Amino acid sequence: MDPAEPLLSVRQLSTRFENDSMAGAGTAPAGLDAVSFDVPRGAIVGLVGDSGSGKSLTALSILGLLPPAAHILGGQVLFEGRDLLAASEAERRAVRGRGIAMIFQEPATALSPVHSVGWQLAMALRAGGQLRPLGLLESMRRAGRAPALELLSRVELPEPERLLDLYPHQLSAGMRRRVMIAMALACRPSLLIADEPTTGLDAPIQAQILDLLGRLVAGSPGCSVIFITHDLCVAAEVASEIVVLYAGQVVEAGPTRSVLGRPQHPYTIGLLQNIPDHGAASPPSQRVRGASPERGCRFAEHCPQRRSDPDRFLRCAAESPLLEPADARHRSRCFYPRLTGPDGAGP
């Protein structure tokens, strides 16, 4: 494997729900539409968009954990050069956890309320082959508590020995997030998918989690992260690349500095305008409003620049824009990119 090759390449990934009740009448079908992006080795890629944009659906499609009503229409998910969509279920199961691990959005539901932190870490360690396939309590006795303690120490939780015997409800929200990260690291994956890992946390705790993720990647050569968030400002803190999703499509993608400094798509510009003042809490995720029909731009009905002069933007309702390069690595899905700047002024 060429180390210069991306760890993960998503190519033209399309996912649909059998019952398109998630999409309103006359709107584009719910799901993913030809989503493409790369995750370089040792990088953090931010997957950004409001609720319903397709961020979590992208992650579940990559892992092969779609709900029964959803199915993949086509595309490729190349992990270390191997197409996971063409693999058998047994092969995909072997990749989950050991190759790709996910930090789920809600620790309160992802963690078992009736098992201790130590028991759940032992379960994760056994799944990753770090403990022999004995009973969990027997595994913990024979192997000692050292592997679980090491995981808790790695995510910088205080008093790890004491925490092993506690239950999730006895931990703070920030501590539960760190336990989730520790469980994801148990199988020593090459790729972490972090689904809104800072949502609902106070600003100082958010900063600690972001700093922790950055240091984990820096300390693990070759390890990469897909960081899912609705907050463009949070993504900017940790991500070297940003992929902006709207209604199941990538509408803008590129290096973080380029996307933030020269946003091309009106939706990205709107996300930037909603960034709170320094030190303020992150804004809540908004629900993506009904997308325009597939024959035109999905953002057309909600585009501020088109709303200001509809006759000037007739093309937006008639044709679907492609993801076009704005420069060497920056792409945007807009016929009239950046007619309006982040401050509301012209280009």
C-alpha positions as CSV (number, residue, x, y, z in Angstrom):
1,M,0.0,0.0,0.0
2,D,1.4,3.4,-1.1
3,P,1.5,5.6,2.1
4,A,0.6,8.6,-0.2
5,E,-2.7,6.9,-1.0
6,P,-5.7,8.0,1.1
7,L,-6.6,5.7,4.0
8,L,-10.3,6.0,2.9
9,S,-11.7,7.0,-0.5
10,V,-15.5,7.4,-0.8
11,R,-16.5,7.4,-4.5
12,Q,-20.0,8.3,-5.9
13,L,-21.7,6.8,-2.8
14,S,-25.4,6.8,-3.2
15,T,-27.9,5.5,-0.6
16,R,-31.7,5.6,-0.7
17,F,-34.5,4.8,1.7
18,E,-37.1,2.3,0.4
19,N,-39.8,4.6,1.7
20,D,-39.0,8.2,0.8
21,S,-41.3,9.6,3.4
22,M,-38.3,11.4,4.8
23,A,-38.5,13.7,1.8
24,G,-41.5,15.9,1.3
25,A,-43.7,16.0,-1.7
26,G,-41.9,17.4,-4.8
27,T,-38.5,17.3,-3.1
28,A,-35.4,15.3,-3.8
29,P,-35.4,11.7,-2.4
30,A,-33.9,11.2,1.0
31,G,-30.4,9.6,1.1
32,L,-27.0,10.2,-0.3
33,D,-26.4,11.3,-3.9
34,A,-22.9,10.5,-5.4
35,V,-21.0,11.5,-2.3
36,S,-17.2,11.5,-2.8
37,F,-14.3,12.5,-0.6
38,D,-10.9,11.2,0.6
39,V,-9.5,10.8,4.1
40,P,-5.7,11.1,4.0
41,R,-3.6,9.1,6.4
42,G,-2.9,10.9,9.7
43,A,-5.6,13.5,8.9
44,I,-8.8,14.8,10.5
45,V,-11.5,15.4,7.9
46,G,-14.6,17.4,9.1
47,L,-17.9,16.3,7.7
48,V,-20.1,19.3,8.2
49,G,-23.8,20.1,7.7
50,D,-27.1,20.6,9.5
51,S,-29.2,17.8,10.8
52,G,-30.6,15.7,7.9
53,S,-27.7,16.7,5.6
54,G,-26.5,13.1,5.4
55,K,-23.5,13.1,7.7
56,S,-24.4,10.2,9.9
57,L,-25.9,8.3,7.0
58,T,-22.5,8.6,5.3
59,A,-20.8,7.1,8.3
60,L,-23.3,4.2,8.6
61,S,-23.0,3.6,4.8
62,I,-19.2,3.3,5.2
63,L,-19.5,0.9,8.1
64,G,-22.4,-1.1,6.5
65,L,-24.7,-0.4,9.4
66,L,-27.6,1.0,7.6
67,P,-31.2,0.6,9.0
68,P,-33.4,-1.9,7.3
69,A,-35.2,0.7,5.2
70,A,-32.0,2.0,3.6
71,H,-29.9,0.4,0.9
72,I,-26.8,1.4,-1.1
73,L,-27.5,2.1,-4.8
74,G,-23.9,2.3,-5.9
75,G,-20.4,3.7,-5.4
76,Q,-17.3,2.6,-3.7
77,V,-15.9,2.7,-0.2
78,L,-12.2,2.0,-0.6
79,F,-10.5,1.4,2.8
80,E,-6.8,0.7,2.5
81,G,-7.4,0.1,-1.2
82,R,-10.2,-2.5,-0.6
83,D,-13.8,-1.8,-1.6
84,L,-15.9,-2.5,1.5
85,L,-19.1,-2.4,-0.6
86,A,-17.9,-5.4,-2.6
87,A,-16.9,-7.3,0.5
88,S,-18.9,-10.0,2.2
89,E,-20.7,-9.3,5.5
90,A,-18.1,-11.4,7.3
91,E,-15.3,-9.3,5.8
92,R,-17.0,-6.0,6.7
93,R,-17.6,-7.3,10.2
94,A,-13.8,-7.9,10.5
95,V,-13.1,-4.3,9.5
96,R,-15.5,-2.8,12.0
97,G,-13.8,-2.0,15.3
98,R,-10.3,-3.2,14.2
99,G,-10.0,-1.2,11.0
100,I,-12.7,1.5,11.4
101,A,-14.3,2.3,14.8
102,M,-17.1,4.7,15.5
103,I,-17.6,7.1,18.5
104,F,-21.4,7.4,18.6
105,Q,-23.2,10.6,19.2
106,E,-25.1,9.7,22.4
107,P,-23.0,8.0,25.1
108,A,-26.1,7.7,27.3
109,T,-27.6,5.3,24.8
110,A,-24.4,3.8,23.3
111,L,-23.1,2.8,26.8
112,S,-24.8,0.0,28.7
113,P,-26.4,1.4,31.9
114,V,-26.2,-1.9,33.7
115,H,-22.5,-2.7,33.2
116,S,-19.5,-1.0,34.7
117,V,-17.0,1.0,32.7
118,G,-14.4,-1.8,33.3
119,W,-16.8,-4.5,32.0
120,Q,-17.6,-2.5,28.8
121,L,-13.9,-1.8,28.2
122,A,-13.2,-5.5,28.6
123,M,-15.8,-6.3,26.0
124,A,-14.2,-3.9,23.6
125,L,-10.7,-5.3,24.3
126,R,-12.0,-8.9,23.8
127,A,-13.6,-7.9,20.5
128,G,-10.2,-6.5,19.4
129,G,-8.4,-9.6,20.3
130,Q,-6.6,-7.9,23.3
131,L,-8.2,-10.4,25.8
132,R,-8.7,-14.1,25.3
133,P,-12.2,-15.3,24.5
134,L,-13.0,-16.3,28.1
135,G,-15.8,-15.0,30.2
136,L,-15.3,-11.2,30.7
137,L,-14.8,-11.4,34.4
138,E,-12.3,-14.3,34.0
139,S,-10.6,-12.3,31.3
140,M,-10.2,-9.3,33.6
141,R,-8.9,-11.5,36.4
142,R,-6.3,-13.3,34.3
143,A,-5.1,-10.4,32.1
144,G,-5.4,-7.9,34.9
145,R,-6.9,-4.5,34.7
146,A,-3.9,-3.1,33.0
147,P,-5.3,-2.9,29.4
148,A,-8.4,-1.1,30.5
149,L,-6.5,1.2,32.7
150,E,-4.2,2.0,29.8
151,L,-7.1,3.0,27.6
152,L,-8.6,5.3,30.3
153,S,-5.2,6.9,30.9
154,R,-4.8,7.4,27.1
155,V,-8.0,9.5,27.0
156,E,-6.7,11.3,30.1
157,L,-9.4,10.4,32.5
158,P,-8.4,11.0,36.2
159,E,-8.4,8.2,38.7
160,P,-8.8,5.4,36.1
161,E,-8.6,2.6,38.7
162,R,-11.7,4.0,40.5
163,L,-13.5,4.7,37.2
164,L,-13.3,1.0,36.1
165,D,-15.9,0.1,38.8
166,L,-18.3,3.0,38.1
167,Y,-21.4,2.9,35.9
168,P,-22.1,5.4,33.1
169,H,-24.7,7.3,35.1
170,Q,-22.1,8.0,37.7
171,L,-19.9,9.9,35.2
172,S,-20.2,13.4,33.8
173,A,-21.2,13.9,30.1
174,G,-17.6,14.8,29.2
175,M,-16.2,11.7,31.0
176,R,-18.7,9.5,29.2
177,R,-17.5,10.9,25.9
178,R,-13.9,10.0,26.9
179,V,-15.0,6.5,27.8
180,M,-16.6,6.1,24.3
181,I,-13.3,7.3,22.7
182,A,-11.4,4.8,24.9
183,M,-13.7,1.9,23.7
184,A,-13.2,2.9,20.1
185,L,-9.4,2.8,20.6
186,A,-9.5,-0.6,22.2
187,C,-9.3,-2.4,18.8
188,R,-6.4,-0.1,17.6
189,P,-8.3,1.1,14.5
190,S,-6.7,3.0,11.6
191,L,-9.8,5.2,11.2
192,L,-12.1,6.8,13.9
193,I,-15.5,8.1,12.9
194,A,-16.5,10.6,15.6
195,D,-20.2,11.5,15.4
196,E,-20.8,14.9,17.0
197,P,-18.4,14.1,19.9
198,T,-18.7,17.6,21.4
199,T,-22.4,18.3,21.0
200,G,-24.1,19.3,24.3
201,L,-20.9,19.9,26.1
202,D,-19.8,23.1,27.7
203,A,-17.3,25.1,25.8
204,P,-14.3,24.2,28.1
205,I,-15.1,20.5,27.9
206,Q,-15.6,20.8,24.1
207,A,-12.1,22.3,23.8
208,Q,-10.7,19.4,25.9
209,I,-12.3,16.7,23.7
210,L,-11.1,18.5,20.5
211,D,-7.6,18.8,21.9
212,L,-7.6,15.1,23.0
213,L,-8.6,14.0,19.5
214,G,-5.9,16.1,17.9
215,R,-3.2,14.7,20.2
216,L,-4.5,11.1,19.7
217,V,-4.0,11.4,15.9
218,A,-0.7,13.2,16.3
219,G,0.5,10.4,18.6
220,S,-0.7,7.5,16.4
221,P,1.1,7.7,13.0
222,G,-1.3,6.8,10.2
223,C,-4.5,7.1,12.3
224,S,-7.2,9.3,10.8
225,V,-10.5,10.7,11.9
226,I,-13.8,11.6,10.2
227,F,-15.2,14.3,12.5
228,I,-18.9,14.7,12.1
229,T,-20.4,18.0,13.3
230,H,-23.0,20.6,12.5
231,D,-20.7,23.4,13.8
232,L,-18.2,24.6,11.2
233,C,-16.3,26.5,13.9
234,V,-15.7,23.2,15.8
235,A,-14.6,21.5,12.6
236,A,-12.2,24.3,11.9
237,E,-10.5,23.7,15.3
238,V,-9.3,20.2,14.4
239,A,-9.9,19.4,10.8
240,S,-7.3,19.9,8.0
241,E,-10.0,19.1,5.4
242,I,-13.7,20.0,5.4
243,V,-16.5,18.4,3.4
244,V,-19.8,20.3,3.6
245,L,-23.0,18.2,3.0
246,Y,-26.5,19.5,2.2
247,A,-29.5,17.2,1.4
248,G,-27.3,14.2,0.8
249,Q,-24.8,16.0,-1.6
250,V,-21.3,17.3,-1.1
251,V,-21.8,21.0,-1.9
252,E,-18.3,22.2,-1.0
253,A,-15.0,20.5,-0.1
254,G,-11.4,21.4,0.3
255,P,-8.6,22.3,2.7
256,T,-10.0,24.0,5.8
257,R,-8.1,27.2,5.2
258,S,-9.5,27.5,1.7
259,V,-13.1,26.6,2.6
260,L,-13.2,29.0,5.5
261,G,-11.2,31.8,3.8
262,R,-12.8,31.6,0.4
263,P,-16.2,29.9,0.8
264,Q,-17.9,29.4,-2.6
265,H,-21.3,27.9,-1.9
266,P,-24.1,30.0,-0.3
267,Y,-24.9,27.2,2.2
268,T,-21.3,27.2,3.4
269,I,-21.4,31.0,3.7
270,G,-24.6,30.7,5.8
271,L,-22.9,28.2,8.1
272,L,-20.0,30.7,8.6
273,Q,-22.4,33.5,9.3
274,N,-24.0,31.4,12.1
275,I,-20.7,30.9,13.9
276,P,-21.2,32.3,17.5
277,D,-18.9,34.8,19.0
278,H,-15.7,33.5,20.6
279,G,-16.4,31.7,23.9
280,A,-20.2,31.3,23.2
281,A,-21.9,27.9,23.1
282,S,-22.1,26.1,19.8
283,P,-25.4,26.8,17.9
284,P,-27.9,24.0,17.9
285,S,-28.1,21.9,14.7
286,Q,-30.9,23.1,12.3
287,R,-32.9,20.6,10.3
288,V,-32.2,20.7,6.6
289,R,-35.3,22.1,5.0
290,G,-37.0,20.3,2.1
291,A,-34.5,20.1,-0.8
292,S,-35.5,21.2,-4.3
293,P,-36.3,18.5,-6.9
294,E,-33.3,16.7,-8.3
295,R,-33.6,18.4,-11.7
296,G,-32.3,21.6,-10.2
297,C,-30.0,22.8,-7.4
298,R,-31.2,21.3,-4.1
299,F,-30.4,24.5,-2.3
300,A,-32.2,26.7,-4.9
301,E,-35.4,27.4,-2.9
302,H,-33.4,28.5,0.2
303,C,-30.5,30.3,-1.5
304,P,-30.3,33.9,-0.4
305,Q,-28.7,35.2,-3.5
306,R,-31.3,33.6,-5.7
307,R,-34.1,34.8,-3.5
308,S,-32.9,38.4,-3.9
309,D,-33.1,38.2,-7.7
310,P,-35.0,35.1,-9.0
311,D,-34.9,36.1,-12.7
312,R,-31.1,36.2,-12.6
313,F,-30.8,32.6,-11.4
314,L,-33.2,30.6,-13.6
315,R,-30.6,28.0,-14.3
316,C,-30.6,26.9,-10.7
317,A,-34.1,25.6,-10.9
318,A,-33.6,23.8,-14.3
319,E,-30.2,22.2,-14.0
320,S,-28.3,20.3,-11.3
321,P,-24.9,21.8,-10.7
322,L,-21.8,19.6,-10.6
323,L,-19.1,19.7,-8.0
324,E,-16.6,21.9,-9.8
325,P,-13.1,22.9,-8.8
326,A,-12.6,26.4,-7.4
327,D,-8.9,25.9,-7.3
328,A,-6.5,22.9,-7.3
329,R,-8.1,21.1,-4.3
330,H,-11.2,23.2,-3.5
331,R,-14.6,22.2,-5.1
332,S,-18.0,23.7,-5.0
333,R,-21.5,22.7,-6.3
334,C,-22.8,26.1,-7.4
335,F,-23.4,27.8,-10.8
336,Y,-22.7,31.2,-9.3
337,P,-20.1,30.7,-6.6
338,R,-19.5,33.4,-4.0
339,L,-21.6,36.2,-5.4
340,T,-22.1,37.0,-1.8
341,G,-19.2,36.9,0.7
342,P,-19.4,35.9,4.4
343,D,-20.0,39.5,5.4
344,G,-22.8,40.0,3.0
345,A,-20.7,42.1,0.6
346,G,-19.9,41.2,-3.0
347,P,-16.8,39.3,-4.0
